[in-house]
Amino acid sequence: AMALRRIVAPSLARTASAGSVQALKGAPALCRRQLASLATPDEIAAALAKGGTLVDLRTKEEFSETPPLQGALHAEWDRENETLADVPLPNGPLILYCRSGGRAEKAKAVLEARGYQGVLNAGGPTKPELWEALEEGSRKK
């Protein structure tokens, strides 16, 4: 059951037993939806060219794994800051990243609900092709 919870979305893991075929059938669709929401390297480059702001949602502890990108705004996404209400965000494109894109996707939904447009989920260091585009773009700023 523990391995199932790591692979399958929490909503499915709560209703599924370890041997449940239904939970495993739902996992690929969930993965496709998450991947479809990630920005492409071209979208990241275009947003940065328009003056987009990089927003790092990782914890300070995660910086030891991969340092923050040059010029990125730090807005740690945690249970106490899930609305980003206290974070002064500029107008223009926002390029969100975390470790892999999970927190960035949640933050993107919150910001879009608040009326922000041009918000991208750029994944993070575990998505090499996207991380490379972020690093390159941050050096140009």
C-alpha positions as CSV (number, residue, x, y, z in Angstrom):
1,A,0.0,0.0,0.0
2,M,2.9,2.4,0.7
3,A,4.3,2.0,-2.8
4,L,0.9,2.5,-4.3
5,R,0.5,5.8,-2.4
6,R,3.8,7.1,-3.8
7,I,2.8,6.3,-7.4
8,V,-0.9,7.0,-7.5
9,A,-2.5,10.3,-6.6
10,P,-3.6,10.6,-3.0
11,S,-7.3,10.6,-3.9
12,L,-6.9,7.3,-5.6
13,A,-4.7,5.8,-2.9
14,R,-7.2,6.6,-0.2
15,T,-9.9,4.6,-2.0
16,A,-7.8,1.8,-3.3
17,S,-6.2,-1.2,-1.7
18,A,-2.7,-2.3,-2.6
19,G,-4.0,-4.8,-5.2
20,S,-6.6,-2.6,-6.7
21,V,-6.5,-2.7,-10.5
22,Q,-8.8,0.4,-10.6
23,A,-6.1,2.6,-8.9
24,L,-3.4,1.4,-11.4
25,K,-5.7,2.1,-14.4
26,G,-6.1,5.7,-13.2
27,A,-2.4,6.4,-12.8
28,P,-1.3,6.8,-16.4
29,A,-4.1,9.3,-17.1
30,L,-3.0,11.3,-14.1
31,C,0.6,11.3,-15.3
32,R,-0.4,12.5,-18.8
33,R,-2.4,15.3,-17.3
34,Q,0.5,16.5,-15.1
35,L,2.9,16.3,-18.0
36,A,0.6,18.2,-20.3
37,S,0.5,21.1,-17.9
38,L,4.3,21.6,-18.0
39,A,5.6,24.4,-20.2
40,T,7.9,23.7,-23.1
41,P,11.4,25.1,-23.3
42,D,10.2,27.4,-26.1
43,E,7.3,28.7,-23.9
44,I,9.8,29.4,-21.1
45,A,12.2,31.2,-23.4
46,A,9.3,33.3,-24.9
47,A,8.0,34.2,-21.4
48,L,11.5,35.2,-20.3
49,A,12.0,37.3,-23.4
50,K,8.8,39.2,-22.5
51,G,10.3,40.1,-19.2
52,G,8.8,37.1,-17.2
53,T,9.6,36.6,-13.6
54,L,11.1,33.4,-12.3
55,V,9.4,32.3,-9.1
56,D,11.1,29.6,-7.0
57,L,8.6,27.7,-4.8
58,R,11.2,25.4,-3.2
59,T,12.1,25.3,0.5
60,K,15.5,26.8,1.5
61,E,16.5,23.2,2.4
62,E,16.1,22.2,-1.3
63,F,18.6,24.9,-2.3
64,S,21.4,22.6,-1.1
65,E,20.4,20.1,-3.8
66,T,20.2,22.7,-6.6
67,P,20.9,26.4,-5.9
68,P,18.2,29.0,-6.9
69,L,18.4,30.5,-10.3
70,Q,19.8,34.0,-10.7
71,G,17.2,36.7,-10.3
72,A,14.4,34.3,-9.2
73,L,11.9,35.5,-6.6
74,H,11.7,33.1,-3.7
75,A,8.1,32.3,-2.7
76,E,8.3,29.1,-0.7
77,W,5.2,27.0,-1.2
78,D,4.1,25.2,1.9
79,R,1.0,24.6,4.0
80,E,1.2,28.1,5.5
81,N,1.7,29.9,2.2
82,E,-0.6,28.0,-0.2
83,T,-2.3,31.2,-1.4
84,L,0.8,33.2,-2.1
85,A,-1.2,36.2,-0.8
86,D,1.7,37.6,1.1
87,V,4.1,37.4,-1.9
88,P,4.4,40.6,-4.0
89,L,4.2,39.3,-7.6
90,P,4.9,41.6,-10.5
91,N,2.7,41.9,-13.6
92,G,3.7,40.0,-16.7
93,P,4.5,36.4,-17.2
94,L,5.2,34.3,-14.2
95,I,7.4,31.2,-14.6
96,L,6.9,29.0,-11.6
97,Y,9.3,26.2,-10.6
98,C,9.8,23.8,-7.7
99,R,11.6,20.5,-7.6
100,S,9.5,18.6,-10.2
101,G,6.5,20.7,-11.0
102,G,3.9,19.5,-8.5
103,R,3.9,22.5,-6.2
104,A,4.2,24.8,-9.3
105,E,1.1,23.3,-10.7
106,K,-0.9,24.0,-7.5
107,A,0.5,27.5,-7.3
108,K,-0.4,28.1,-11.0
109,A,-4.0,27.1,-10.3
110,V,-4.2,29.5,-7.3
111,L,-2.7,32.4,-9.3
112,E,-4.9,31.8,-12.3
113,A,-8.0,31.8,-10.0
114,R,-6.8,35.1,-8.7
115,G,-6.7,36.5,-12.2
116,Y,-3.1,36.2,-13.2
117,Q,-2.5,35.4,-16.8
118,G,0.6,34.0,-18.5
119,V,1.5,31.7,-15.6
120,L,3.7,28.8,-16.6
121,N,4.7,25.6,-14.7
122,A,8.3,25.1,-15.6
123,G,8.9,21.9,-13.6
124,G,12.2,22.1,-11.8
125,P,15.6,20.5,-11.6
126,T,14.2,17.0,-12.0
127,K,13.0,17.9,-15.5
128,P,16.4,18.4,-17.2
129,E,15.2,19.9,-20.5
130,L,13.1,22.5,-18.7
131,W,15.8,23.2,-16.1
132,E,18.3,23.9,-18.9
133,A,15.8,26.4,-20.4
134,L,15.4,28.1,-17.0
135,E,19.1,28.2,-16.4
136,E,19.8,29.7,-19.8
137,G,17.0,32.3,-19.4
138,S,18.2,33.3,-16.0
139,R,21.7,34.0,-17.2
140,K,20.3,36.4,-19.9
141,K,18.3,38.5,-17.4
